[in-house]
Amino acid sequence: MENQAPDIKDYLKIIKRRYKFLVVPFVLISLFSILLSVLLPPVYRSIATILIEEQEIPSDLVRSTVTTFADQRIQVISQRIMTRANLTDIINKFDLYPKERQKQSEERILEKMRKSIKVEPISADVIDPRNGSPTKATIAITLTFDNKNPAISQKVANELTSLFLKENIKTRTESAENATLFLNEESRRLKEKIQQLQSELASFKGKNLNQLPQVNQLNQQELTALSNQLLSLDSQERSLHERQFYLEGELAQIDPNALMTNAAGNRVFDMKDRLKILESQYPSMLSAYSANHPDVAKTKREIDSLKKQIGNNTDVNALNAELTDAKAQLSLLLKKYSDKHPDVLKLNKIIASLQQSMLAAKENALTNTVVEADNPAYITLKAQLESINAEMQSVAYTRTRIQKTMESLRADLRQAPLVEKDYADLVQELDNTALRYREVSAREMEAEIAQQLEVERKGERFTLIDPPQEPLEPVSPNRMAILFLGFVFALAAGIGCVALTEMLDASVHSEKAIAAIVGAPPLASIPYFESQDEYQALAIRRRFIMVGIMLASVATTIVFHFLVMPLDVFWYKLMRVIGTI
């Protein structure tokens, strides 16, 4: 069996048979594309080019406070200039979209205007100075605005460009000012904190002057020196006690009035000697006079008085001698034993009892006649004893003062670790704050210089190198593209209709279809004979087709004349090309 696959003739027969389904969609879509390309209003675009220039002073000398990338700043500025307030002012100023404002809401009008504005960066391949690697950097930007009126397009683009440049200057200046204000405030706050910490540290030192870490070593040295001084005082006190006991013993054995004399230079006997003399004279006087004789009575009274006085003094002197002996024994025991030894404790009790007895005896001797001592040896020993007593009192006072000082130093040393922790925390916080203050002060100076850089326009800036011009030709719609795409789509739609109709039709139109159905080719085929009516109808259709072709040619010529190029200009160019050839 011969190959039943359709060939080009079969396709031509199908097109001939289904030409209506090919022509009608093709004509309709082509006419629609022609009308669309003719009736769509032109849109004009005004373009402004802004160059991004680097700062004049090297960044190594003056660092700018604006650290964002150019692309980021461009997006931020774009959002700021396309706010509702700015766009509304521009719409009212140039009377944009007058018909749309009567029918549509403000949000739709603003959205339409935002779509008409485009800000696009222009990048270039550069070398990154930080690491030397190739990268892309934004060197310029283009700002465009689309509108049906070319003059309005140019004016609005110019207005937007001015807003863009002003907003860039404002953004950079505000950034520098904000950085300076922030650093000023931070510097002031840190300075106040430093002053507060210094006051706290001074107050802390005042309250804990003797527990500070730098004083601990001095306190330890002073405590050692006081301990040595206390040992020296103990040795001195023992020596003074021994001297005191010795002098008290010597003083008890000396008569304070042994060498008393009268005005004539004769010796004045003491009470004991006077008593002995009177007692020796009394018997003689009794032998010579009676007991009632005035001289005898006087002598008797004097003897009784002297006995009474001698008896009391003898008691005190005996107690004093016994006390002196007890103190001497105590001194000897202290050299051998400690203060807690039983013998030392017993002797201390005896000494205390003797001292109380002497005090009671002295209080009872109310009638005693105080006789000032005149024995030089007694006076000398008495003076030495008083000096030793005064020195012992001084030693005791010094001991008490040293013990109080040592106790205070020990308390300071015990408290020192806790104070040292708080002191170290305060010092560390003060040092950290001071370091932070120095860093902020340095950055504050850099920010002030950077602010001056922005004020004098020496930093990175946007320069308008190509101001927006009034466009001479529209950028849209692309009428040739619309016509071409309309033709392609019309042809595709016609072919698609033909293919769909052929697929839906179940009738047989060729020998190959019969062979495919019955499995064998037909014996013969009879051609189709047209009637007179069919022939006339075909002629009419041909006339209509010719008229359509002529109308399409005229329409194409008109479209070419108005949309592509005037015919006289085209003819002139064509003649020039032919003449050149």
Summary of the structure (lengths in Angstrom):
residues: 581
radius of gyration: 67.7
end to end distance: 57.4
largest distance: 224.4
contacts: 1524
relative contact order: 0.14
helix: 72%
strand: 8%
